[in-house]
Amino acid sequence: MQESEVPKKAKTTVYMSLTDEQRLDEIFIKRLRNRNKTDRSTLICEGIRLLYEKEVESKE
């Protein structure tokens, strides 16, 4: 993929418990305080990648 290409994105709705939402907010706030600009979608995608590595790639 070239630098100028923007990856395709899918829009989705995520249903989560209030506890999970609070945890996501805590991570979001921590990163903002550390001057790591991010958004919640990026955090969720990072979580999916980490879970994929744990569940799928580690089994190969």
C-alpha positions as CSV (number, residue, x, y, z in Angstrom):
1,M,0.0,0.0,0.0
2,Q,1.4,3.4,-0.9
3,E,1.6,6.2,1.6
4,S,-1.1,8.3,-0.2
5,E,-3.6,5.4,-0.1
6,V,-6.2,5.5,2.7
7,P,-7.2,2.1,4.0
8,K,-10.9,1.3,3.7
9,K,-12.8,1.5,6.9
10,A,-16.0,-0.2,8.0
11,K,-18.5,1.5,10.3
12,T,-19.9,-0.7,13.1
13,T,-21.9,-0.4,16.3
14,V,-20.3,-1.8,19.4
15,Y,-22.4,-2.7,22.4
16,M,-20.5,-2.8,25.6
17,S,-21.1,-2.8,29.3
18,L,-20.8,0.4,31.3
19,T,-17.7,-1.0,32.9
20,D,-16.0,-1.7,29.6
21,E,-17.0,1.8,28.4
22,Q,-15.4,3.3,31.5
23,R,-12.2,1.3,30.9
24,L,-12.0,2.5,27.3
25,D,-12.5,6.1,28.5
26,E,-9.7,5.6,31.1
27,I,-7.3,4.4,28.4
28,F,-8.4,7.3,26.1
29,I,-7.8,9.9,28.9
30,K,-4.4,8.4,29.9
31,R,-3.2,8.6,26.3
32,L,-4.4,12.2,26.0
33,R,-2.5,13.1,29.2
34,N,0.6,11.4,27.7
35,R,0.2,13.6,24.6
36,N,-0.7,10.5,22.5
37,K,-3.6,11.8,20.4
38,T,-5.9,9.0,19.6
39,D,-9.6,8.2,19.2
40,R,-11.8,5.5,20.6
41,S,-12.0,3.7,17.2
42,T,-8.3,3.4,17.2
43,L,-8.3,2.0,20.7
44,I,-10.9,-0.6,19.7
45,C,-8.9,-1.6,16.6
46,E,-5.8,-1.9,18.7
47,G,-7.6,-4.2,21.1
48,I,-8.9,-6.3,18.2
49,R,-5.4,-6.7,16.8
50,L,-4.0,-7.7,20.2
51,L,-6.8,-10.2,20.7
52,Y,-6.2,-11.6,17.3
53,E,-2.5,-12.1,18.0
54,K,-3.3,-13.8,21.2
55,E,-6.1,-16.1,19.9
56,V,-5.1,-16.8,16.3
57,E,-1.5,-16.1,15.6
58,S,-0.2,-17.7,18.7
59,K,-1.9,-21.0,17.7
60,E,-0.1,-21.2,14.3
